[in-house]
Amino acid sequence: MAAVLEYINTDGYRNQRAWKPNDDRRFTALVKCYVQLPGEKKKVIEKPSTRPATFHECCLLAKKLKNEYGNNLKQMVIWDMDEINAISY
């Protein structure tokens, strides 16, 4: 599974799932946030990692983003881009 963490906030129901890699390796992460402000269309915000990250660092970033966007954050997915790139070749 190339997804590392998924957070969903729909209709007041919040759910988070995480898939921890089998090791503590560092990987290139891509965070995709789906944010919808009241009265506006849903926006996609992408935050690529500037350096390889650990699973723990991704969880800390997810917590920060959930606090930053609050209920406006409808979905967030953190992807392991190294795994995606390995699969696509």
C-alpha positions as CSV (number, residue, x, y, z in Angstrom):
1,M,0.0,0.0,0.0
2,A,1.5,3.3,-1.0
3,A,-0.7,5.3,1.3
4,V,0.9,5.9,4.8
5,L,-2.0,7.7,6.5
6,E,-5.5,8.7,5.6
7,Y,-7.8,11.0,7.5
8,I,-11.5,11.6,6.6
9,N,-13.9,14.1,8.1
10,T,-17.3,13.8,6.6
11,D,-20.7,14.7,8.1
12,G,-19.1,15.1,11.6
13,Y,-17.6,11.6,11.5
14,R,-13.8,11.6,11.7
15,N,-11.8,8.5,10.9
16,Q,-8.0,8.0,10.6
17,R,-6.2,5.0,9.3
18,A,-2.4,4.5,9.2
19,W,-0.2,1.9,7.5
20,K,3.2,1.9,9.1
21,P,6.0,0.6,7.0
22,N,7.7,-2.5,8.3
23,D,10.9,-0.6,9.0
24,D,11.9,2.8,10.2
25,R,13.2,3.9,6.8
26,R,12.9,7.4,5.4
27,F,10.8,8.0,2.3
28,T,9.7,10.9,0.1
29,A,6.2,11.9,1.2
30,L,3.4,13.7,-0.5
31,V,0.6,15.1,1.6
32,K,-2.7,15.9,-0.2
33,C,-5.2,17.8,1.8
34,Y,-8.8,18.4,0.6
35,V,-10.0,21.6,2.2
36,Q,-13.5,23.1,1.9
37,L,-14.2,26.5,3.4
38,P,-17.8,27.4,4.1
39,G,-19.5,28.5,0.8
40,E,-16.6,27.6,-1.3
41,K,-15.6,24.6,-3.6
42,K,-13.2,22.0,-2.3
43,K,-9.5,22.8,-2.8
44,V,-6.7,20.4,-3.1
45,I,-3.5,21.4,-1.3
46,E,-0.4,19.4,-2.0
47,K,2.6,19.5,0.3
48,P,5.6,17.5,-1.0
49,S,8.4,16.7,1.5
50,T,11.5,18.7,1.1
51,R,13.6,15.8,2.5
52,P,13.0,12.1,3.3
53,A,10.7,11.7,6.2
54,T,9.9,9.0,8.8
55,F,6.5,7.6,9.5
56,H,6.5,9.4,12.9
57,E,7.3,12.7,11.2
58,C,4.3,12.2,8.9
59,C,2.0,11.6,11.9
60,L,3.2,14.8,13.5
61,L,2.6,16.7,10.3
62,A,-0.9,15.2,10.0
63,K,-1.7,16.3,13.6
64,K,-0.4,19.8,12.8
65,L,-2.5,20.1,9.6
66,K,-5.7,18.8,11.4
67,N,-5.2,21.5,14.0
68,E,-4.5,24.2,11.3
69,Y,-7.5,23.5,9.1
70,G,-9.9,22.2,11.7
71,N,-13.3,21.1,10.4
72,N,-12.5,22.6,7.0
73,L,-10.1,19.6,6.4
74,K,-12.4,17.0,4.7
75,Q,-9.7,14.5,3.7
76,M,-5.9,14.1,4.0
77,V,-3.8,11.4,2.4
78,I,0.0,11.0,3.0
79,W,1.6,9.0,0.2
80,D,4.9,7.2,0.1
81,M,6.2,8.5,-3.3
82,D,9.2,6.1,-3.3
83,E,6.8,3.1,-3.3
84,I,4.6,4.7,-6.0
85,N,7.6,5.4,-8.2
86,A,8.9,1.8,-7.7
87,I,5.5,0.4,-8.7
88,S,5.1,2.6,-11.8
89,Y,8.3,1.5,-13.4
